[in-house]
Structure formats: C-alpha cells, structure tokens
Amino acid sequence: MNLNALKTFALVAELLSFSAAARHLNIPRATVSARVQELEKNLGVRLFLRNNRHVSLTPEGQDFLFTSQQAITLLDNAQARFASDAQTSGLVRLGLPAAADPGVLDRLQAFCQRYPNIKLELLMSDDVADLAEHRIDLSIRGRTPASPDLIARPLPSQPMLLVATPDWIRLNKPFTDWQQLAVHDPHGQSTFSHARPAITTTDLNASLMLCLHSTGAAILPQVFCTAALASKQLQAIEPPAPLPALPLYLVYLQRKLLPERTRLLIDFLIGP
C-alpha cells in the first residue's frame, strides 16, 4: 500500500477538506484526490462522502482512519528508533495559556538545544482549542479536560493573587464587605463572595486590562501580573480567604503510538 496515499488520506480525514490537504502538502488538489481514489480502489470501499461543500468520512473511512493512523505512527516510530536523539526531527505544535510560566519557556528552550532538529510551534491562547481540529500535538491547560479521548498529565500548579490598582484600593479601603466589591475571576478561583463586574470575561489578558482600568480587583496567576506588580501598576491584596493554586495539565490525544518527537517533549516537560 502506498504510504503517501495513506498519509494523504489521514490528512484529508483530519482537515475534512481536499483543498486544505493539498495546500498543507503543497501539491495539486487533483493529486490528493488521485491518492485517495487509489486507496479506495485498493480497499474496495468508499472512504469519503463528497459534495461541492462538504467532505465527511463514511463508516468504513472512520474504521480505516484509526488503523491507518496507527500504521503511520508505527512507521514513524520505527524510523525514529534507528535514529539518535540528535537526528530526531519534525514539528511539534504546543498550545500554551496566556499566563505561561517563564520556567516552561526556559524548559522548551533547553529541549530545543538538546534536540536541535525538532521544531516547536507555540500557540498562545486561553481558549480550550480542539486538539485534533487545530492539529495541536500537546497543550498546557489550566483545567482537566472533559473529553475521555484526552490524556491529562499534571504539571506544577500556578499560585494565584488578588490584585488591584492603587486607585481602586484607595477608593474601596477598608475592605469590610467584599460582596459589594467587583472582582474579575476569569478562571473561577475565588474562595469568597464578591460582586460581579459590569464586564466579565474568561480571558486572562482581558481581565488584566480591565483590572488595570480600575474596574475591579482581579484574581490572576502570579506569573501573569509580575510586570504590573513590579511597575506598581497593580498591588497585591490579602484575600479574605486563601486562594487555591491554579492546576496545570499537559494534555494530548489518547493514542497508543505517539510520534517520537512528541513523546520526547512530553517526557522532557513532565520530568523524571
């Protein structure tokens, strides 16, 4: 069976688009169609339902996708086993939260020094992106995933702070009744009752900006507000109840066979 055809089929199934797969592979769309048709002819089944606007897998295509992904990964790993660490190569797409710990970035730099032929693409966002849809190999998240198709490995948690601008603190001291005071809590980490701000968001960057505009106090990861604290734009406030640390997880799709480059990065970030 043609390996190029197998990989092309898996990419079309992932993107659900012949055109997108052709752009990704930098080949004509007709070549993509021909490779898939070759597979369908060899297998004797139709793998995709096609019309002018939509591509979807047939039941046979869904079954074959699982098998073909295992076969592709098995072949990739077989090649990797015969190469040294320095020869392991490829791209790993890693999703990171906006409040990424500088320590994580330091470890990623160390990883690249150890494996110079493995390239990393960082996607910085607080959105819980679909890993398969966005072709993300790994993601660091501040919440455990709800999907049973994902594996979550714990990472060191992030301490949280209650912060506000000096102007907001002056206007609202003494803090006798937090139920009357607005607090931005994008990750739902509050351990005390407080008023809801006029504008709410689950985005850390937006919460920080709103806090800097004195629209309320904010509960944010310490690493995320270090610069604002150092410049005295924000001040830390003693919360009425201790704040729990923000748990972090390294999340990836549940596969028995991961590409060698991805496995190396997981092991490096988790540590011994």
C-alpha positions in Angstrom: 0.0 0.0 0.0 1.3 3.4 -1.0 2.5 5.3 2.2 2.0 8.7 0.6 -1.6 7.8 -0.2 -2.1 6.6 3.4 -0.7 9.8 4.9 -2.8 11.9 2.4 -6.0 10.1 3.4 -5.2 10.7 7.1 -4.7 14.4 6.5 -7.9 14.8 4.4 -9.8 13.0 7.2 -8.2 15.3 9.8 -9.0 18.5 7.9 -12.2 17.2 6.2 -11.1 19.1 3.1 -9.2 18.0 -0.1 -8.3 21.6 -0.8 -6.9 22.2 2.7 -4.9 19.0 2.5 -3.5 20.0 -0.9 -2.4 23.4 0.5 -0.8 21.7 3.5 1.1 19.2 1.3 1.9 21.9 -1.3 0.6 19.6 -4.1 -2.3 20.0 -6.6 -5.8 19.1 -5.3 -6.0 16.6 -8.2 -3.1 14.7 -6.7 -4.8 14.5 -3.4 -8.0 13.2 -5.0 -6.0 10.6 -7.0 -4.2 9.3 -3.9 -7.5 8.8 -2.1 -9.1 7.2 -5.1 -6.2 4.8 -5.3 -6.8 3.8 -1.7 -10.5 3.4 -2.3 -9.8 1.2 -5.3 -7.3 -1.0 -3.4 -9.7 -1.4 -0.4 -12.8 -1.8 -2.5 -14.8 0.7 -0.3 -15.6 4.4 -0.3 -13.8 6.3 2.4 -15.4 9.7 2.0 -18.8 11.2 1.2 -18.2 14.2 -1.1 -20.2 17.1 -2.4 -19.3 20.6 -3.5 -19.4 22.0 0.0 -18.8 19.2 2.4 -16.5 16.2 3.0 -17.2 13.5 5.6 -15.9 10.1 6.4 -18.0 7.0 5.7 -18.3 4.4 8.4 -15.6 2.4 6.6 -13.5 5.5 6.4 -13.7 6.1 10.1 -12.6 2.5 10.8 -9.8 2.7 8.3 -8.6 6.1 9.7 -8.0 4.6 13.1 -6.0 1.7 11.6 -4.1 4.0 9.2 -3.1 6.4 12.0 -1.7 3.5 14.0 0.2 2.3 10.9 1.7 5.7 10.1 2.7 6.3 13.7 4.2 2.8 13.9 6.3 3.5 10.8 7.4 6.9 12.1 8.4 5.4 15.4 10.3 2.6 13.6 12.3 5.1 11.8 12.9 7.1 14.9 14.2 4.1 16.8 17.0 3.8 14.3 18.0 7.4 14.6 19.9 9.1 17.5 18.3 11.8 19.6 20.1 14.4 17.6 18.6 13.0 14.4 15.0 13.0 15.6 13.2 15.7 13.7 9.9 17.3 12.9 7.4 19.9 14.1 5.5 19.7 17.4 2.6 22.2 17.8 2.2 23.1 21.5 -0.7 25.1 22.9 0.2 27.4 25.8 -2.0 29.5 28.1 -1.5 33.3 28.0 -0.1 33.0 31.6 2.6 30.6 30.6 5.2 30.3 33.3 8.6 31.6 32.1 10.0 28.4 33.6 8.1 26.5 30.9 9.7 28.6 28.2 13.1 28.0 29.7 12.5 24.2 29.5 11.3 24.5 25.9 14.5 26.3 25.0 16.5 23.6 26.8 14.6 21.0 24.8 15.4 22.7 21.5 19.1 22.7 22.5 19.0 19.0 23.3 17.0 18.1 20.1 18.1 20.7 17.5 16.2 19.1 14.7 12.8 19.2 16.5 11.0 22.4 15.9 8.3 23.8 18.2 5.4 26.0 17.2 3.7 27.7 20.2 0.0 28.7 20.1 -0.7 31.1 22.9 -4.3 31.2 23.9 -6.6 30.7 26.9 -9.2 29.1 24.7 -9.7 25.4 25.1 -9.0 24.5 21.5 -9.9 21.2 19.9 -6.6 19.4 19.6 -7.5 17.4 16.5 -9.3 20.2 14.7 -6.4 22.6 15.2 -3.7 20.0 14.7 -2.2 20.6 18.2 0.0 17.8 19.4 0.2 18.9 23.1 -1.5 21.6 25.1 -0.9 23.0 28.6 -4.2 23.8 30.2 -5.5 25.2 33.5 -8.4 22.8 33.7 -8.8 19.0 33.4 -10.3 18.1 30.0 -13.8 16.7 30.0 -13.2 14.5 26.9 -12.4 10.9 27.5 -10.3 11.0 24.3 -7.7 13.2 26.1 -4.9 12.3 28.5 -4.0 14.9 31.2 -0.6 14.7 33.0 -0.2 17.1 36.0 2.3 19.9 35.9 3.4 22.3 38.7 0.5 24.5 39.7 0.4 28.3 39.5 0.0 30.4 42.6 -2.9 33.0 42.4 -3.0 36.5 43.6 -5.8 39.0 44.3 -4.6 42.3 42.8 -5.9 45.8 42.1 -4.7 49.2 41.0 -3.6 51.7 43.7 -6.5 54.0 42.7 -9.1 51.2 43.2 -7.6 50.2 46.5 -7.7 53.8 47.8 -11.4 54.2 46.7 -12.5 50.9 48.4 -10.5 50.6 51.6 -11.1 49.3 54.1 -12.3 46.0 52.6 -15.1 45.3 55.0 -17.7 43.9 52.6 -16.4 42.1 49.5 -19.9 41.3 48.4 -20.1 45.0 47.4 -16.8 45.0 45.5 -16.3 43.8 41.9 -13.7 41.1 41.3 -12.6 39.7 38.0 -12.2 36.0 38.3 -11.6 34.6 34.8 -10.8 31.0 35.9 -13.3 30.8 38.8 -10.7 30.5 41.5 -12.4 32.7 44.1 -13.0 31.3 47.6 -15.1 34.2 48.8 -18.3 36.0 47.7 -17.9 39.2 45.7 -19.8 41.5 43.4 -19.9 40.7 39.6 -18.1 43.3 37.5 -20.0 45.1 34.8 -17.8 43.4 32.2 -16.8 39.8 32.7 -14.5 37.5 30.6 -12.8 34.2 30.8 -9.7 35.6 29.1 -6.7 36.4 31.3 -5.4 39.3 29.1 -8.8 41.0 29.1 -9.2 40.5 32.8 -5.8 42.1 33.4 -6.7 45.1 31.2 -10.0 45.6 32.9 -8.2 45.4 36.3 -5.7 48.0 35.1 -8.6 50.3 34.2 -9.7 50.1 37.8 -13.0 48.3 37.0 -12.4 45.9 39.9 -9.9 43.8 41.6 -8.8 40.6 39.9 -7.7 37.0 40.7 -4.9 36.2 38.4 -1.9 33.8 38.2 1.1 35.4 39.9 3.3 34.9 36.9 0.8 36.8 34.8 0.9 40.0 36.8 4.6 40.1 37.7 5.4 43.0 35.4 2.4 45.1 36.6 3.3 44.5 40.2 7.0 45.5 39.6 5.9 48.7 37.9 3.5 49.4 40.8 0.5 49.5 38.3 -1.0 46.8 40.5 -0.7 45.9 44.2 -1.4 42.5 45.8 -4.3 42.4 48.3 -4.7 40.0 51.2 -7.7 37.9 50.1 -10.4 37.3 52.8 -9.8 33.5 52.3 -6.8 31.7 50.9 -6.8 31.2 47.1 -6.1 27.8 45.7 -3.3 27.4 43.2 -4.2 27.0 39.6 -3.6 23.4 38.5 -1.9 22.9 35.1 -2.0 19.8 32.9 -0.2 18.6 29.9 -2.9 17.4 27.6 -2.7 15.3 24.4 -4.8 12.9 22.4 -5.2 9.4 23.7 -3.0 7.4 21.3 -1.2 4.2 21.9 1.5 5.2 19.5 2.7 8.8 19.6 5.3 10.3 17.2 8.8 10.0 18.7 9.2 13.8 18.7 6.0 14.3 20.7 6.9 11.6 23.2 10.3 13.2 23.8 8.7 16.6 24.5 6.2 15.0 26.9 8.9 13.2 28.8 11.1 16.3 28.9 8.3 18.6 30.3 7.0 16.0 32.8 10.4 15.2 34.1 11.6 12.1 35.9 
